Amino acid sequence: MADMRATKSQEEQWMVQNQVFRIYDLVYRLPPHAQSVNFELRRENHIEYLTKSLKQLGPSFSVLDANRPWLCYWIMHSIALLGDCVDDELENDTIDFLQRCQDPNGGYGGGPGQMPHLATTYAAINTLITVGGHRSLSSINRKKLYAFLLRMKDSSGGFRMHDGGEVDVRACYTAISVASVLNILDERLIQNVGDYIVSCQTYEGGIAGEPGSEAHGGYTFCGLAAMVLINEVNRLDLPGLINWLVFRQGVECGFQGRTNKLVDGCYSFWQGGVAAIVQRLHLMVNEQLGLPNTFKYDCKTESDDDSSNSDGESYSEGASSPLNDICEPIQEGQSNASPPTESNNIGYNFIKGPIGMRPIFNSMALQQYILLCSQEEAGFRDKPGKRRDHYHTCYVLSGLSVCHYSNTKEADSPPLPGHVMGPYSNLLEPVHPLYNIVLDRYHDAYKFFARS
Amino acid sequence: MIGEEEEEDARIPISQRPEWADVRPVPQDDGPNPVVPIAYTDEFSETMDYFRAVYLADERSPRALQLTKEAIFLNSGNYTVWQFRRLILEALNADLCAELNFVNQIARENSKNYQIWHHRRWVAEKLGSEVASKELEFTKEIFSQDAKNYHAWSHRQWVLQALGGWEDELAFCDELLEDDIFNNSAWNQRYFVVTRSPLLGGLDAMRDSEVAYAVKAILAKPENESPWRYLRGLYKNDIKSLVNDPRVASVCLDVLTDKRNLVHALNMLLDLLCNDYQPSNEMKDAVDGVAPESNPPGTNLVERVCSVLIMVDPIRANYWEWRKSTVCVQD
């Protein structure tokens, strides 16, 4: 019977999962000491790989010649996640280089002299925020950047990537993200972009790149984060999105990008980031499920005694919790009349206050996939058999950070050792899940742009 | 005209080509200490230096068109080069069928690149509905290598909507699903056709036969998530009708009775139960039958389903715990 033969999808899946299981089996059969070495984050090696690349790349990188701000972001963000930074000279060189990528009419191109592009603009802005400091942040021409963003606005409400470029959810996210983080997000930029993103949520529950396309991890992150930043996330079917999301984590322990596709380390962030965002949307999820506002599924049960409330604040649970005060205006702020300053606080308010919901994905399993299957001697990869690159290093590390903090009550409170797989020294810096910027760098930038 | 092979074998540096003698190349302004500097080959540097020269001069000429081609062969991800090429094509009123052949060549080498597909869409839009079948054929060729190529699927959907060619699309989905029933991109395309084809009467007209199609696929491979999601999607925004279609509960029961690959059936059943589905005794027994030890007596069926899921689907235990806690509140 024809049914008995394995299809291509099945064959590929079995091959990958057997390879992954072999690795787990091998590691778990090692004696304790040898085993624990495998769970160590090879921090120094990763930093060396990243720093070297910042200084020199081989000819094969010519295919990324229109993505150089991305290379800057992947490298700098990875280094920041690892709790390190490059020396002042390299930081200054980064600022100077990105200055050469900035277009006289606003936005950043893929290299000096190239047209401005939304994705490389996002990468450049996130890099400059990661570098931080007055020189870096003031190098951004926000007035011109705003004009560029407005020029990229499409009649559909979405954004196009560049003059004459494609319109998709990635463009919407990168435009909204930079506008939000630079405090230039206003009603004109927001107008109808929510309609476009809503039209991209598919029957599966995830979000596609364009209306009609297939639900996909990268676009789901982009769509969800953008909807939060414009204060319209309750227009998405959140329970449906969550159900689709949790099914993307498979027996290999990592995430896949789409239904019946192979696991890939980069989705540790694209899907893991979605999970992190969802954990702060519990009030809206409750509302969509018809649950009372007071319903909570939070982290208090296991970690309360540890009391990582280092600032001495303690919150009482229930309706009077400060969480409600923070989130309610967001929930109700659906009216079109919200003044621009309010939209620019959304990203900030989003990470203030305790996290309302325990993780809905399996953080330990994902950490296992990352440490044992994605990690190379230096750098990270998609899956066993693939080669490391900067993109995967960035998004695997971002996903690992999301895992580490998924059980904490506050965005930046230290997790319990039990929630960090391997030695506690594996712990990474926390990120702002809507922008994917290391949290303290985000806060510095927030303060800087709030007053200007 | 220089043939393709000749071009590859013996590239004449641009600086030695007489037709470029009047142009002064413009080096990249990388500054004294660039970060992420790329060790370009001489060919790459020279080509881009000349590209910058014509780009800055806004020279929309045949030689500039030829140069963009060389630059694209070196890096098909350079959107500035592609965009400038479009301006030149327009200015020269160039033969766009030839352009499509050029894109074919590039796309076969690197089919996962936004720029190529965006360019293709631009060209096809200008050529209009006469190239619809050619475009569908081209994506089909890509699918023969990679049946889940995201860009190719987006392009195909755009072609159908902008240029037409819906006639055989459902049959095309059948063909791909027959080949690989786990191909979720083909299921997504099927949903696209069923909901958007102007020839099929829309989802309401198609729902009944599509439910049957999905059920059949589920029974053949209950572990295949795609038809489960598809079935759910057929009743998108109309959960009551999902609950009221006896075939949905029935397929859940069949899979549960079989006691293998239960997760998707239980996930569906949970949705039904959360939406006022009244389970038959048979269904209750089936749930109890799959994991009797996980169910303390006296709990209701929704909780029992969650408990079973926590046990049989440990990777998603957190999620099922959360679902369980939400149904407890609702009661």
Chai-1 contact restraints between the chains, C-beta under 6 A:
chainA,res_idxA,chainB,res_idxB,connection_type,confidence,min_distance_angstrom,max_distance_angstrom,comment,restraint_id
A,D3,B,A220,contact,1.0,0.0,6.0,A-B,restraint_1
A,T7,B,D180,contact,1.0,0.0,6.0,A-B,restraint_2
A,T7,B,F182,contact,1.0,0.0,6.0,A-B,restraint_3
A,K8,B,D180,contact,1.0,0.0,6.0,A-B,restraint_4
A,S9,B,D180,contact,1.0,0.0,6.0,A-B,restraint_5
A,S9,B,F182,contact,1.0,0.0,6.0,A-B,restraint_6
A,L54,B,V35,contact,1.0,0.0,6.0,A-B,restraint_7
A,L57,B,V36,contact,1.0,0.0,6.0,A-B,restraint_8
A,L57,B,I38,contact,1.0,0.0,6.0,A-B,restraint_9
A,G58,B,A39,contact,1.0,0.0,6.0,A-B,restraint_10
A,P59,B,A39,contact,1.0,0.0,6.0,A-B,restraint_11
A,P59,B,T41,contact,1.0,0.0,6.0,A-B,restraint_12
A,F61,B,I38,contact,1.0,0.0,6.0,A-B,restraint_13
A,S62,B,I38,contact,1.0,0.0,6.0,A-B,restraint_14
A,S62,B,Y40,contact,1.0,0.0,6.0,A-B,restraint_15
A,S62,B,F44,contact,1.0,0.0,6.0,A-B,restraint_16
A,S62,B,N75,contact,1.0,0.0,6.0,A-B,restraint_17
A,V63,B,N75,contact,1.0,0.0,6.0,A-B,restraint_18
A,D65,B,N75,contact,1.0,0.0,6.0,A-B,restraint_19
A,A66,B,G77,contact,1.0,0.0,6.0,A-B,restraint_20
A,A66,B,N78,contact,1.0,0.0,6.0,A-B,restraint_21
A,R68,B,V36,contact,1.0,0.0,6.0,A-B,restraint_22
A,L71,B,V36,contact,1.0,0.0,6.0,A-B,restraint_23
A,C72,B,V36,contact,1.0,0.0,6.0,A-B,restraint_24
A,D93,B,N33,contact,1.0,0.0,6.0,A-B,restraint_25
A,D93,B,V35,contact,1.0,0.0,6.0,A-B,restraint_26
A,T94,B,V35,contact,1.0,0.0,6.0,A-B,restraint_27
A,D96,B,G31,contact,1.0,0.0,6.0,A-B,restraint_28
A,F97,B,P34,contact,1.0,0.0,6.0,A-B,restraint_29
A,F97,B,V35,contact,1.0,0.0,6.0,A-B,restraint_30
A,R100,B,D29,contact,1.0,0.0,6.0,A-B,restraint_31
A,R100,B,G31,contact,1.0,0.0,6.0,A-B,restraint_32
A,P112,B,Q28,contact,1.0,0.0,6.0,A-B,restraint_33
A,P112,B,D29,contact,1.0,0.0,6.0,A-B,restraint_34
A,P112,B,D30,contact,1.0,0.0,6.0,A-B,restraint_35
A,G113,B,R52,contact,1.0,0.0,6.0,A-B,restraint_36
A,Q114,B,T80,contact,1.0,0.0,6.0,A-B,restraint_37
A,M115,B,T80,contact,1.0,0.0,6.0,A-B,restraint_38
A,H162,B,Y79,contact,1.0,0.0,6.0,A-B,restraint_39
A,G164,B,Q83,contact,1.0,0.0,6.0,A-B,restraint_40
A,E166,B,H118,contact,1.0,0.0,6.0,A-B,restraint_41
A,Y203,B,Y191,contact,1.0,0.0,6.0,A-B,restraint_42
A,Y203,B,G233,contact,1.0,0.0,6.0,A-B,restraint_43
A,Y203,B,K236,contact,1.0,0.0,6.0,A-B,restraint_44
A,E204,B,R229,contact,1.0,0.0,6.0,A-B,restraint_45
A,E210,B,S154,contact,1.0,0.0,6.0,A-B,restraint_46
A,G212,B,Q157,contact,1.0,0.0,6.0,A-B,restraint_47
A,G212,B,F192,contact,1.0,0.0,6.0,A-B,restraint_48
A,S213,B,S154,contact,1.0,0.0,6.0,A-B,restraint_49
A,E214,B,S185,contact,1.0,0.0,6.0,A-B,restraint_50
A,E214,B,N188,contact,1.0,0.0,6.0,A-B,restraint_51
A,V246,B,R316,contact,1.0,0.0,6.0,A-B,restraint_52
A,V246,B,Y319,contact,1.0,0.0,6.0,A-B,restraint_53
A,Q249,B,I315,contact,1.0,0.0,6.0,A-B,restraint_54
A,R258,B,N184,contact,1.0,0.0,6.0,A-B,restraint_55
A,T259,B,N184,contact,1.0,0.0,6.0,A-B,restraint_56
A,T259,B,E225,contact,1.0,0.0,6.0,A-B,restraint_57
A,T259,B,S226,contact,1.0,0.0,6.0,A-B,restraint_58
A,N260,B,F182,contact,1.0,0.0,6.0,A-B,restraint_59
A,N260,B,N184,contact,1.0,0.0,6.0,A-B,restraint_60
A,N260,B,S226,contact,1.0,0.0,6.0,A-B,restraint_61
A,L289,B,T326,contact,1.0,0.0,6.0,A-B,restraint_62
A,L291,B,V329,contact,1.0,0.0,6.0,A-B,restraint_63
A,F295,B,V329,contact,1.0,0.0,6.0,A-B,restraint_64
A,Y297,B,W322,contact,1.0,0.0,6.0,A-B,restraint_65
A,Y297,B,S325,contact,1.0,0.0,6.0,A-B,restraint_66
A,P359,B,N318,contact,1.0,0.0,6.0,A-B,restraint_67
A,I360,B,N318,contact,1.0,0.0,6.0,A-B,restraint_68
A,I360,B,Y319,contact,1.0,0.0,6.0,A-B,restraint_69
A,I360,B,W322,contact,1.0,0.0,6.0,A-B,restraint_70
A,N362,B,I315,contact,1.0,0.0,6.0,A-B,restraint_71
A,A365,B,I315,contact,1.0,0.0,6.0,A-B,restraint_72
